[in-house]
Amino acid sequence: MSDFAGAAMAEGYARWRPPVHRLVIDAVRSHLGSPGVALDLGCGAGLSTGALADWPVRIGVDPVESMVRVAKGGWFAAAAAEALPF
């Protein structure tokens, strides 16, 4: 995939993905509370990471660099989850 096509895919994903992230985060929080660090593996364009806005530290990891480039609301890295050193 070209960089242009990847960027267009990421922008479309960020703009048109249904806003279900807050519902999922609220369901998780009802069981776990609010930990200090949230790690969003497979964060895509950062939509679910953004839904964690009231958590102190938000980290998003996705293997697709063009997705991570459009992500906002946390610290993001392009990497495979299986290759993380923790």
PyMOL Python script that loads the backbone (N, CA, C, O; Angstrom):
from pymol import cmd

cmd.read_pdbstr("""\
ATOM      1  N   MET A   1       0.848  -1.168   0.000  1.00  0.00           N
ATOM      2  CA  MET A   1       0.000   0.000   0.000  1.00  0.00           C
ATOM      3  C   MET A   1       0.897   1.235   0.000  1.00  0.00           C
ATOM      4  O   MET A   1       1.859   1.305   0.765  1.00  0.00           O
ATOM      5  N   SER A   2       0.588   2.197  -0.846  1.00  0.00           N
ATOM      6  CA  SER A   2       1.377   3.419  -0.905  1.00  0.00           C
ATOM      7  C   SER A   2       1.127   4.265   0.343  1.00  0.00           C
ATOM      8  O   SER A   2       0.128   4.082   1.038  1.00  0.00           O
ATOM      9  N   ASP A   3       2.046   5.191   0.619  1.00  0.00           N
ATOM     10  CA  ASP A   3       1.853   6.095   1.758  1.00  0.00           C
ATOM     11  C   ASP A   3       0.582   6.905   1.599  1.00  0.00           C
ATOM     12  O   ASP A   3      -0.129   7.149   2.574  1.00  0.00           O
ATOM     13  N   PHE A   4       0.286   7.331   0.354  1.00  0.00           N
ATOM     14  CA  PHE A   4      -0.923   8.117   0.109  1.00  0.00           C
ATOM     15  C   PHE A   4      -2.167   7.293   0.414  1.00  0.00           C
ATOM     16  O   PHE A   4      -3.086   7.774   1.076  1.00  0.00           O
ATOM     17  N   ALA A   5      -2.200   6.056  -0.064  1.00  0.00           N
ATOM     18  CA  ALA A   5      -3.359   5.191   0.182  1.00  0.00           C
ATOM     19  C   ALA A   5      -3.492   4.892   1.670  1.00  0.00           C
ATOM     20  O   ALA A   5      -4.603   4.873   2.201  1.00  0.00           O
ATOM     21  N   GLY A   6      -2.378   4.659   2.341  1.00  0.00           N
ATOM     22  CA  GLY A   6      -2.412   4.395   3.773  1.00  0.00           C
ATOM     23  C   GLY A   6      -2.926   5.590   4.556  1.00  0.00           C
ATOM     24  O   GLY A   6      -3.709   5.433   5.493  1.00  0.00           O
ATOM     25  N   ALA A   7      -2.489   6.783   4.174  1.00  0.00           N
ATOM     26  CA  ALA A   7      -2.944   8.000   4.843  1.00  0.00           C
ATOM     27  C   ALA A   7      -4.437   8.211   4.613  1.00  0.00           C
ATOM     28  O   ALA A   7      -5.161   8.585   5.536  1.00  0.00           O
ATOM     29  N   ALA A   8      -4.900   7.974   3.383  1.00  0.00           N
ATOM     30  CA  ALA A   8      -6.329   8.124   3.085  1.00  0.00           C
ATOM     31  C   ALA A   8      -7.156   7.125   3.883  1.00  0.00           C
ATOM     32  O   ALA A   8      -8.229   7.469   4.379  1.00  0.00           O
ATOM     33  N   MET A   9      -6.671   5.890   4.014  1.00  0.00           N
ATOM     34  CA  MET A   9      -7.378   4.882   4.797  1.00  0.00           C
ATOM     35  C   MET A   9      -7.452   5.312   6.260  1.00  0.00           C
ATOM     36  O   MET A   9      -8.506   5.198   6.887  1.00  0.00           O
ATOM     37  N   ALA A  10      -6.352   5.800   6.800  1.00  0.00           N
ATOM     38  CA  ALA A  10      -6.314   6.213   8.201  1.00  0.00           C
ATOM     39  C   ALA A  10      -7.256   7.391   8.455  1.00  0.00           C
ATOM     40  O   ALA A  10      -7.978   7.401   9.452  1.00  0.00           O
ATOM     41  N   GLU A  11      -7.254   8.376   7.566  1.00  0.00           N
ATOM     42  CA  GLU A  11      -8.143   9.531   7.717  1.00  0.00           C
ATOM     43  C   GLU A  11      -9.612   9.099   7.672  1.00  0.00           C
ATOM     44  O   GLU A  11     -10.422   9.561   8.475  1.00  0.00           O
ATOM     45  N   GLY A  12      -9.948   8.216   6.734  1.00  0.00           N
ATOM     46  CA  GLY A  12     -11.325   7.720   6.637  1.00  0.00           C
ATOM     47  C   GLY A  12     -11.739   6.943   7.874  1.00  0.00           C
ATOM     48  O   GLY A  12     -12.859   7.093   8.363  1.00  0.00           O
ATOM     49  N   TYR A  13     -10.856   6.130   8.369  1.00  0.00           N
ATOM     50  CA  TYR A  13     -11.126   5.346   9.588  1.00  0.00           C
ATOM     51  C   TYR A  13     -11.386   6.285  10.759  1.00  0.00           C
ATOM     52  O   TYR A  13     -12.345   6.103  11.509  1.00  0.00           O
ATOM     53  N   ALA A  14     -10.524   7.295  10.913  1.00  0.00           N
ATOM     54  CA  ALA A  14     -10.666   8.230  12.031  1.00  0.00           C
ATOM     55  C   ALA A  14     -11.959   9.026  11.939  1.00  0.00           C
ATOM     56  O   ALA A  14     -12.557   9.356  12.963  1.00  0.00           O
ATOM     57  N   ARG A  15     -12.393   9.335  10.732  1.00  0.00           N
ATOM     58  CA  ARG A  15     -13.574  10.172  10.557  1.00  0.00           C
ATOM     59  C   ARG A  15     -14.886   9.384  10.628  1.00  0.00           C
ATOM     60  O   ARG A  15     -15.869   9.899  11.161  1.00  0.00           O
ATOM     61  N   TRP A  16     -14.933   8.161  10.112  1.00  0.00           N
ATOM     62  CA  TRP A  16     -16.207   7.480   9.930  1.00  0.00           C
ATOM     63  C   TRP A  16     -16.444   6.270  10.826  1.00  0.00           C
ATOM     64  O   TRP A  16     -17.526   5.686  10.767  1.00  0.00           O
ATOM     65  N   ARG A  17     -15.499   5.878  11.638  1.00  0.00           N
ATOM     66  CA  ARG A  17     -15.696   4.717  12.518  1.00  0.00           C
ATOM     67  C   ARG A  17     -16.790   5.037  13.536  1.00  0.00           C
ATOM     68  O   ARG A  17     -16.790   6.127  14.107  1.00  0.00           O
ATOM     69  N   PRO A  18     -17.729   4.102  13.776  1.00  0.00           N
ATOM     70  CA  PRO A  18     -18.808   4.359  14.746  1.00  0.00           C
ATOM     71  C   PRO A  18     -18.242   4.650  16.147  1.00  0.00           C
ATOM     72  O   PRO A  18     -17.260   4.028  16.552  1.00  0.00           O
ATOM     73  N   PRO A  19     -18.846   5.576  16.879  1.00  0.00           N
ATOM     74  CA  PRO A  19     -18.327   5.998  18.186  1.00  0.00           C
ATOM     75  C   PRO A  19     -18.712   5.059  19.335  1.00  0.00           C
ATOM     76  O   PRO A  19     -19.432   5.457  20.250  1.00  0.00           O
ATOM     77  N   VAL A  20     -18.242   3.838  19.285  1.00  0.00           N
ATOM     78  CA  VAL A  20     -18.584   2.859  20.335  1.00  0.00           C
ATOM     79  C   VAL A  20     -17.527   2.806  21.436  1.00  0.00           C
ATOM     80  O   VAL A  20     -17.728   2.137  22.450  1.00  0.00           O
ATOM     81  N   HIS A  21     -16.424   3.490  21.252  1.00  0.00           N
ATOM     82  CA  HIS A  21     -15.299   3.358  22.172  1.00  0.00           C
ATOM     83  C   HIS A  21     -15.640   3.739  23.601  1.00  0.00           C
ATOM     84  O   HIS A  21     -15.251   3.027  24.526  1.00  0.00           O
ATOM     85  N   ARG A  22     -16.351   4.836  23.812  1.00  0.00           N
ATOM     86  CA  ARG A  22     -16.715   5.266  25.162  1.00  0.00           C
ATOM     87  C   ARG A  22     -17.551   4.186  25.856  1.00  0.00           C
ATOM     88  O   ARG A  22     -17.375   3.957  27.052  1.00  0.00           O
ATOM     89  N   LEU A  23     -18.446   3.525  25.139  1.00  0.00           N
ATOM     90  CA  LEU A  23     -19.275   2.464  25.729  1.00  0.00           C
ATOM     91  C   LEU A  23     -18.411   1.302  26.216  1.00  0.00           C
ATOM     92  O   LEU A  23     -18.631   0.769  27.304  1.00  0.00           O
ATOM     93  N   VAL A  24     -17.440   0.919  25.414  1.00  0.00           N
ATOM     94  CA  VAL A  24     -16.546  -0.180  25.793  1.00  0.00           C
ATOM     95  C   VAL A  24     -15.703   0.219  27.001  1.00  0.00           C
ATOM     96  O   VAL A  24     -15.572  -0.560  27.945  1.00  0.00           O
ATOM     97  N   ILE A  25     -15.134   1.416  26.981  1.00  0.00           N
ATOM     98  CA  ILE A  25     -14.299   1.887  28.087  1.00  0.00           C
ATOM     99  C   ILE A  25     -15.106   1.955  29.377  1.00  0.00           C
ATOM    100  O   ILE A  25     -14.612   1.553  30.430  1.00  0.00           O
ATOM    101  N   ASP A  26     -16.320   2.450  29.317  1.00  0.00           N
ATOM    102  CA  ASP A  26     -17.158   2.519  30.517  1.00  0.00           C
ATOM    103  C   ASP A  26     -17.463   1.130  31.073  1.00  0.00           C
ATOM    104  O   ASP A  26     -17.497   0.943  32.289  1.00  0.00           O
ATOM    105  N   ALA A  27     -17.684   0.159  30.195  1.00  0.00           N
ATOM    106  CA  ALA A  27     -17.935  -1.215  30.650  1.00  0.00           C
ATOM    107  C   ALA A  27     -16.700  -1.800  31.334  1.00  0.00           C
ATOM    108  O   ALA A  27     -16.817  -2.459  32.368  1.00  0.00           O
ATOM    109  N   VAL A  28     -15.534  -1.567  30.771  1.00  0.00           N
ATOM    110  CA  VAL A  28     -14.286  -2.052  31.385  1.00  0.00           C
ATOM    111  C   VAL A  28     -14.066  -1.361  32.727  1.00  0.00           C
ATOM    112  O   VAL A  28     -13.728  -2.014  33.714  1.00  0.00           O
ATOM    113  N   ARG A  29     -14.256  -0.055  32.766  1.00  0.00           N
ATOM    114  CA  ARG A  29     -14.050   0.711  33.998  1.00  0.00           C
ATOM    115  C   ARG A  29     -14.974   0.226  35.118  1.00  0.00           C
ATOM    116  O   ARG A  29     -14.584   0.247  36.286  1.00  0.00           O
ATOM    117  N   SER A  30     -16.180  -0.205  34.784  1.00  0.00           N
ATOM    118  CA  SER A  30     -17.111  -0.670  35.819  1.00  0.00           C
ATOM    119  C   SER A  30     -16.580  -1.920  36.520  1.00  0.00           C
ATOM    120  O   SER A  30     -16.974  -2.207  37.651  1.00  0.00           O
ATOM    121  N   HIS A  31     -15.697  -2.660  35.866  1.00  0.00           N
ATOM    122  CA  HIS A  31     -15.104  -3.857  36.456  1.00  0.00           C
ATOM    123  C   HIS A  31     -13.726  -3.612  37.059  1.00  0.00           C
ATOM    124  O   HIS A  31     -13.371  -4.234  38.060  1.00  0.00           O
ATOM    125  N   LEU A  32     -12.949  -2.716  36.464  1.00  0.00           N
ATOM    126  CA  LEU A  32     -11.555  -2.528  36.871  1.00  0.00           C
ATOM    127  C   LEU A  32     -11.264  -1.231  37.600  1.00  0.00           C
ATOM    128  O   LEU A  32     -10.206  -1.099  38.215  1.00  0.00           O
ATOM    129  N   GLY A  33     -12.165  -0.280  37.548  1.00  0.00           N
ATOM    130  CA  GLY A  33     -11.841   1.038  38.075  1.00  0.00           C
ATOM    131  C   GLY A  33     -11.040   1.816  37.049  1.00  0.00           C
ATOM    132  O   GLY A  33     -11.145   1.555  35.850  1.00  0.00           O
ATOM    133  N   SER A  34     -10.240   2.772  37.507  1.00  0.00           N
ATOM    134  CA  SER A  34      -9.442   3.607  36.610  1.00  0.00           C
ATOM    135  C   SER A  34      -7.963   3.462  36.920  1.00  0.00           C
ATOM    136  O   SER A  34      -7.433   4.196  37.754  1.00  0.00           O
ATOM    137  N   PRO A  35      -7.286   2.523  36.261  1.00  0.00           N
ATOM    138  CA  PRO A  35      -5.848   2.413  36.472  1.00  0.00           C
ATOM    139  C   PRO A  35      -5.129   3.665  35.966  1.00  0.00           C
ATOM    140  O   PRO A  35      -5.705   4.452  35.216  1.00  0.00           O
ATOM    141  N   GLY A  36      -3.900   3.845  36.366  1.00  0.00           N
ATOM    142  CA  GLY A  36      -3.150   5.027  35.967  1.00  0.00           C
ATOM    143  C   GLY A  36      -2.647   4.988  34.543  1.00  0.00           C
ATOM    144  O   GLY A  36      -2.419   6.040  33.947  1.00  0.00           O
ATOM    145  N   VAL A  37      -2.466   3.787  33.970  1.00  0.00           N
ATOM    146  CA  VAL A  37      -1.927   3.654  32.617  1.00  0.00           C
ATOM    147  C   VAL A  37      -2.877   2.799  31.786  1.00  0.00           C
ATOM    148  O   VAL A  37      -3.327   1.742  32.229  1.00  0.00           O
ATOM    149  N   ALA A  38      -3.173   3.265  30.582  1.00  0.00           N
ATOM    150  CA  ALA A  38      -3.999   2.500  29.655  1.00  0.00           C
ATOM    151  C   ALA A  38      -3.173   2.213  28.408  1.00  0.00           C
ATOM    152  O   ALA A  38      -2.625   3.133  27.802  1.00  0.00           O
ATOM    153  N   LEU A  39      -3.081   0.958  28.027  1.00  0.00           N
ATOM    154  CA  LEU A  39      -2.369   0.545  26.819  1.00  0.00           C
ATOM    155  C   LEU A  39      -3.396   0.040  25.820  1.00  0.00           C
ATOM    156  O   LEU A  39      -4.095  -0.941  26.074  1.00  0.00           O
ATOM    157  N   ASP A  40      -3.481   0.711  24.694  1.00  0.00           N
ATOM    158  CA  ASP A  40      -4.426   0.367  23.641  1.00  0.00           C
ATOM    159  C   ASP A  40      -3.667  -0.335  22.522  1.00  0.00           C
ATOM    160  O   ASP A  40      -3.066   0.318  21.669  1.00  0.00           O
ATOM    161  N   LEU A  41      -3.695  -1.662  22.525  1.00  0.00           N
ATOM    162  CA  LEU A  41      -3.025  -2.446  21.478  1.00  0.00           C
ATOM    163  C   LEU A  41      -3.931  -2.533  20.267  1.00  0.00           C
ATOM    164  O   LEU A  41      -5.119  -2.832  20.392  1.00  0.00           O
ATOM    165  N   GLY A  42      -3.380  -2.274  19.109  1.00  0.00           N
ATOM    166  CA  GLY A  42      -4.191  -2.232  17.897  1.00  0.00           C
ATOM    167  C   GLY A  42      -5.028  -0.969  17.884  1.00  0.00           C
ATOM    168  O   GLY A  42      -6.211  -1.004  17.544  1.00  0.00           O
ATOM    169  N   CYS A  43      -4.413   0.157  18.258  1.00  0.00           N
ATOM    170  CA  CYS A  43      -5.138   1.410  18.469  1.00  0.00           C
ATOM    171  C   CYS A  43      -5.677   2.037  17.188  1.00  0.00           C
ATOM    172  O   CYS A  43      -6.534   2.919  17.247  1.00  0.00           O
ATOM    173  N   GLY A  44      -5.188   1.594  16.033  1.00  0.00           N
ATOM    174  CA  GLY A  44      -5.655   2.196  14.784  1.00  0.00           C
ATOM    175  C   GLY A  44      -5.409   3.697  14.788  1.00  0.00           C
ATOM    176  O   GLY A  44      -4.287   4.143  15.028  1.00  0.00           O
ATOM    177  N   ALA A  45      -6.448   4.476  14.526  1.00  0.00           N
ATOM    178  CA  ALA A  45      -6.334   5.934  14.469  1.00  0.00           C
ATOM    179  C   ALA A  45      -6.491   6.587  15.840  1.00  0.00           C
ATOM    180  O   ALA A  45      -6.627   7.808  15.922  1.00  0.00           O
ATOM    181  N   GLY A  46      -6.474   5.807  16.907  1.00  0.00           N
ATOM    182  CA  GLY A  46      -6.498   6.356  18.262  1.00  0.00           C
ATOM    183  C   GLY A  46      -7.861   6.691  18.811  1.00  0.00           C
ATOM    184  O   GLY A  46      -7.954   7.407  19.809  1.00  0.00           O
ATOM    185  N   LEU A  47      -8.933   6.197  18.194  1.00  0.00           N
ATOM    186  CA  LEU A  47     -10.272   6.547  18.662  1.00  0.00           C
ATOM    187  C   LEU A  47     -10.563   6.000  20.055  1.00  0.00           C
ATOM    188  O   LEU A  47     -11.130   6.707  20.888  1.00  0.00           O
ATOM    189  N   SER A  48     -10.190   4.770  20.315  1.00  0.00           N
ATOM    190  CA  SER A  48     -10.423   4.240  21.660  1.00  0.00           C
ATOM    191  C   SER A  48      -9.427   4.829  22.648  1.00  0.00           C
ATOM    192  O   SER A  48      -9.754   4.987  23.824  1.00  0.00           O
ATOM    193  N   THR A  49      -8.228   5.156  22.203  1.00  0.00           N
ATOM    194  CA  THR A  49      -7.257   5.806  23.081  1.00  0.00           C
ATOM    195  C   THR A  49      -7.795   7.166  23.510  1.00  0.00           C
ATOM    196  O   THR A  49      -7.654   7.552  24.670  1.00  0.00           O
ATOM    197  N   GLY A  50      -8.403   7.885  22.592  1.00  0.00           N
ATOM    198  CA  GLY A  50      -9.006   9.177  22.914  1.00  0.00           C
ATOM    199  C   GLY A  50     -10.131   9.063  23.916  1.00  0.00           C
ATOM    200  O   GLY A  50     -10.356   9.983  24.703  1.00  0.00           O
ATOM    201  N   ALA A  51     -10.847   7.940  23.899  1.00  0.00           N
ATOM    202  CA  ALA A  51     -11.930   7.715  24.857  1.00  0.00           C
ATOM    203  C   ALA A  51     -11.394   7.509  26.269  1.00  0.00           C
ATOM    204  O   ALA A  51     -12.165   7.503  27.229  1.00  0.00           O
ATOM    205  N   LEU A  52     -10.089   7.340  26.401  1.00  0.00           N
ATOM    206  CA  LEU A  52      -9.440   7.179  27.708  1.00  0.00           C
ATOM    207  C   LEU A  52      -8.905   8.520  28.217  1.00  0.00           C
ATOM    208  O   LEU A  52      -8.014   8.543  29.066  1.00  0.00           O
ATOM    209  N   ALA A  53      -9.427   9.614  27.719  1.00  0.00           N
ATOM    210  CA  ALA A  53      -8.864  10.944  27.975  1.00  0.00           C
ATOM    211  C   ALA A  53      -8.730  11.289  29.451  1.00  0.00           C
ATOM    212  O   ALA A  53      -7.858  12.082  29.806  1.00  0.00           O
ATOM    213  N   ASP A  54      -9.551  10.732  30.314  1.00  0.00           N
ATOM    214  CA  ASP A  54      -9.457  11.074  31.729  1.00  0.00           C
ATOM    215  C   ASP A  54      -8.499  10.167  32.496  1.00  0.00           C
ATOM    216  O   ASP A  54      -8.393  10.296  33.716  1.00  0.00           O
ATOM    217  N   TRP A  55      -7.799   9.256  31.825  1.00  0.00           N
ATOM    218  CA  TRP A  55      -6.772   8.431  32.474  1.00  0.00           C
ATOM    219  C   TRP A  55      -5.447   9.158  32.351  1.00  0.00           C
ATOM    220  O   TRP A  55      -5.190   9.772  31.316  1.00  0.00           O
ATOM    221  N   PRO A  56      -4.596   9.114  33.367  1.00  0.00           N
ATOM    222  CA  PRO A  56      -3.356   9.892  33.366  1.00  0.00           C
ATOM    223  C   PRO A  56      -2.410   9.596  32.200  1.00  0.00           C
ATOM    224  O   PRO A  56      -1.851  10.527  31.620  1.00  0.00           O
ATOM    225  N   VAL A  57      -2.219   8.334  31.847  1.00  0.00           N
ATOM    226  CA  VAL A  57      -1.281   7.976  30.785  1.00  0.00           C
ATOM    227  C   VAL A  57      -1.999   7.099  29.765  1.00  0.00           C
ATOM    228  O   VAL A  57      -2.591   6.079  30.118  1.00  0.00           O
ATOM    229  N   ARG A  58      -1.941   7.508  28.482  1.00  0.00           N
ATOM    230  CA  ARG A  58      -2.576   6.758  27.400  1.00  0.00           C
ATOM    231  C   ARG A  58      -1.527   6.432  26.358  1.00  0.00           C
ATOM    232  O   ARG A  58      -0.882   7.326  25.811  1.00  0.00           O
ATOM    233  N   ILE A  59      -1.361   5.153  26.088  1.00  0.00           N
ATOM    234  CA  ILE A  59      -0.383   4.692  25.108  1.00  0.00           C
ATOM    235  C   ILE A  59      -1.127   3.870  24.055  1.00  0.00           C
ATOM    236  O   ILE A  59      -1.879   2.955  24.392  1.00  0.00           O
ATOM    237  N   GLY A  60      -0.917   4.194  22.798  1.00  0.00           N
ATOM    238  CA  GLY A  60      -1.515   3.448  21.701  1.00  0.00           C
ATOM    239  C   GLY A  60      -0.440   2.827  20.830  1.00  0.00           C
ATOM    240  O   GLY A  60       0.546   3.482  20.490  1.00  0.00           O
ATOM    241  N   VAL A  61      -0.625   1.572  20.470  1.00  0.00           N
ATOM    242  CA  VAL A  61       0.325   0.857  19.615  1.00  0.00           C
ATOM    243  C   VAL A  61      -0.442   0.214  18.468  1.00  0.00           C
ATOM    244  O   VAL A  61      -1.443  -0.468  18.687  1.00  0.00           O
ATOM    245  N   ASP A  62       0.026   0.430  17.260  1.00  0.00           N
ATOM    246  CA  ASP A  62      -0.593  -0.170  16.079  1.00  0.00           C
ATOM    247  C   ASP A  62       0.515  -0.475  15.077  1.00  0.00           C
ATOM    248  O   ASP A  62       1.462   0.304  14.962  1.00  0.00           O
ATOM    249  N   PRO A  63       0.422  -1.595  14.345  1.00  0.00           N
ATOM    250  CA  PRO A  63       1.468  -1.918  13.382  1.00  0.00           C
ATOM    251  C   PRO A  63       1.432  -1.069  12.114  1.00  0.00           C
ATOM    252  O   PRO A  63       2.393  -1.087  11.344  1.00  0.00           O
ATOM    253  N   VAL A  64       0.363  -0.335  11.877  1.00  0.00           N
ATOM    254  CA  VAL A  64       0.227   0.463  10.650  1.00  0.00           C
ATOM    255  C   VAL A  64       0.616   1.913  10.945  1.00  0.00           C
ATOM    256  O   VAL A  64      -0.105   2.636  11.632  1.00  0.00           O
ATOM    257  N   GLU A  65       1.760   2.318  10.417  1.00  0.00           N
ATOM    258  CA  GLU A  65       2.292   3.646  10.716  1.00  0.00           C
ATOM    259  C   GLU A  65       1.347   4.769  10.305  1.00  0.00           C
ATOM    260  O   GLU A  65       1.241   5.764  11.021  1.00  0.00           O
ATOM    261  N   SER A  66       0.659   4.641   9.178  1.00  0.00           N
ATOM    262  CA  SER A  66      -0.234   5.714   8.733  1.00  0.00           C
ATOM    263  C   SER A  66      -1.400   5.905   9.704  1.00  0.00           C
ATOM    264  O   SER A  66      -1.917   7.015   9.830  1.00  0.00           O
ATOM    265  N   MET A  67      -1.818   4.846  10.386  1.00  0.00           N
ATOM    266  CA  MET A  67      -2.877   4.979  11.388  1.00  0.00           C
ATOM    267  C   MET A  67      -2.366   5.758  12.591  1.00  0.00           C
ATOM    268  O   MET A  67      -3.052   6.646  13.099  1.00  0.00           O
ATOM    269  N   VAL A  68      -1.178   5.430  13.041  1.00  0.00           N
ATOM    270  CA  VAL A  68      -0.600   6.090  14.210  1.00  0.00           C
ATOM    271  C   VAL A  68      -0.348   7.575  13.930  1.00  0.00           C
ATOM    272  O   VAL A  68      -0.456   8.401  14.836  1.00  0.00           O
ATOM    273  N   ARG A  69      -0.015   7.917  12.688  1.00  0.00           N
ATOM    274  CA  ARG A  69       0.242   9.317  12.339  1.00  0.00           C
ATOM    275  C   ARG A  69      -0.974  10.215  12.538  1.00  0.00           C
ATOM    276  O   ARG A  69      -0.812  11.395  12.850  1.00  0.00           O
ATOM    277  N   VAL A  70      -2.184   9.690  12.366  1.00  0.00           N
ATOM    278  CA  VAL A  70      -3.376  10.533  12.529  1.00  0.00           C
ATOM    279  C   VAL A  70      -3.941  10.469  13.945  1.00  0.00           C
ATOM    280  O   VAL A  70      -4.880  11.200  14.262  1.00  0.00           O
ATOM    281  N   ALA A  71      -3.395   9.618  14.794  1.00  0.00           N
ATOM    282  CA  ALA A  71      -3.898   9.454  16.157  1.00  0.00           C
ATOM    283  C   ALA A  71      -3.580  10.661  17.023  1.00  0.00           C
ATOM    284  O   ALA A  71      -2.526  11.281  16.890  1.00  0.00           O
ATOM    285  N   LYS A  72      -4.513  10.982  17.914  1.00  0.00           N
ATOM    286  CA  LYS A  72      -4.354  12.102  18.847  1.00  0.00           C
ATOM    287  C   LYS A  72      -4.835  11.652  20.226  1.00  0.00           C
ATOM    288  O   LYS A  72      -5.610  10.703  20.341  1.00  0.00           O
ATOM    289  N   GLY A  73      -4.377  12.331  21.252  1.00  0.00           N
ATOM    290  CA  GLY A  73      -4.898  12.082  22.586  1.00  0.00           C
ATOM    291  C   GLY A  73      -4.089  11.112  23.421  1.00  0.00           C
ATOM    292  O   GLY A  73      -4.622  10.511  24.354  1.00  0.00           O
ATOM    293  N   GLY A  74      -2.836  10.947  23.114  1.00  0.00           N
ATOM    294  CA  GLY A  74      -1.991  10.048  23.884  1.00  0.00           C
ATOM    295  C   GLY A  74      -0.617   9.950  23.260  1.00  0.00           C
ATOM    296  O   GLY A  74      -0.269  10.732  22.376  1.00  0.00           O
ATOM    297  N   TRP A  75       0.155   8.999  23.716  1.00  0.00           N
ATOM    298  CA  TRP A  75       1.462   8.710  23.141  1.00  0.00           C
ATOM    299  C   TRP A  75       1.273   7.512  22.232  1.00  0.00           C
ATOM    300  O   TRP A  75       0.692   6.514  22.660  1.00  0.00           O
ATOM    301  N   PHE A  76       1.744   7.572  20.989  1.00  0.00           N
ATOM    302  CA  PHE A  76       1.511   6.519  20.010  1.00  0.00           C
ATOM    303  C   PHE A  76       2.812   6.023  19.401  1.00  0.00           C
ATOM    304  O   PHE A  76       3.771   6.777  19.238  1.00  0.00           O
ATOM    305  N   ALA A  77       2.822   4.737  19.068  1.00  0.00           N
ATOM    306  CA  ALA A  77       3.982   4.121  18.425  1.00  0.00           C
ATOM    307  C   ALA A  77       3.516   3.136  17.384  1.00  0.00           C
ATOM    308  O   ALA A  77       2.536   2.418  17.584  1.00  0.00           O
ATOM    309  N   ALA A  78       4.226   3.105  16.262  1.00  0.00           N
ATOM    310  CA  ALA A  78       3.976   2.096  15.235  1.00  0.00           C
ATOM    311  C   ALA A  78       4.853   0.896  15.545  1.00  0.00           C
ATOM    312  O   ALA A  78       6.076   0.967  15.420  1.00  0.00           O
ATOM    313  N   ALA A  79       4.239  -0.194  15.945  1.00  0.00           N
ATOM    314  CA  ALA A  79       4.978  -1.408  16.303  1.00  0.00           C
ATOM    315  C   ALA A  79       4.017  -2.582  16.357  1.00  0.00           C
ATOM    316  O   ALA A  79       2.810  -2.405  16.520  1.00  0.00           O
ATOM    317  N   ALA A  80       4.555  -3.767  16.221  1.00  0.00           N
ATOM    318  CA  ALA A  80       3.759  -4.980  16.381  1.00  0.00           C
ATOM    319  C   ALA A  80       3.672  -5.291  17.875  1.00  0.00           C
ATOM    320  O   ALA A  80       4.692  -5.289  18.564  1.00  0.00           O
ATOM    321  N   ALA A  81       2.495  -5.553  18.372  1.00  0.00           N
ATOM    322  CA  ALA A  81       2.319  -5.844  19.795  1.00  0.00           C
ATOM    323  C   ALA A  81       3.187  -7.007  20.245  1.00  0.00           C
ATOM    324  O   ALA A  81       3.676  -7.017  21.374  1.00  0.00           O
ATOM    325  N   GLU A  82       3.381  -7.991  19.366  1.00  0.00           N
ATOM    326  CA  GLU A  82       4.173  -9.163  19.713  1.00  0.00           C
ATOM    327  C   GLU A  82       5.650  -8.841  19.918  1.00  0.00           C
ATOM    328  O   GLU A  82       6.377  -9.621  20.534  1.00  0.00           O
ATOM    329  N   ALA A  83       6.100  -7.682  19.399  1.00  0.00           N
ATOM    330  CA  ALA A  83       7.514  -7.311  19.476  1.00  0.00           C
ATOM    331  C   ALA A  83       7.820  -6.331  20.605  1.00  0.00           C
ATOM    332  O   ALA A  83       8.973  -5.931  20.768  1.00  0.00           O
ATOM    333  N   LEU A  84       6.823  -5.938  21.385  1.00  0.00           N
ATOM    334  CA  LEU A  84       7.071  -4.993  22.466  1.00  0.00           C
ATOM    335  C   LEU A  84       7.946  -5.639  23.535  1.00  0.00           C
ATOM    336  O   LEU A  84       7.800  -6.829  23.817  1.00  0.00           O
ATOM    337  N   PRO A  85       8.849  -4.872  24.130  1.00  0.00           N
ATOM    338  CA  PRO A  85       9.774  -5.436  25.106  1.00  0.00           C
ATOM    339  C   PRO A  85       9.220  -5.577  26.519  1.00  0.00           C
ATOM    340  O   PRO A  85       9.989  -5.723  27.469  1.00  0.00           O
ATOM    341  N   PHE A  86       7.903  -5.537  26.671  1.00  0.00           N
ATOM    342  CA  PHE A  86       7.303  -5.703  27.993  1.00  0.00           C
ATOM    343  C   PHE A  86       6.091  -6.585  27.907  1.00  0.00           C
ATOM    344  O   PHE A  86       5.444  -6.846  28.922  1.00  0.00           O
TER     345      PHE A  86
END
""", "prot")
cmd.dss("prot")
cmd.show_as("cartoon", "prot")
cmd.util.cbc("prot")
cmd.orient("prot")
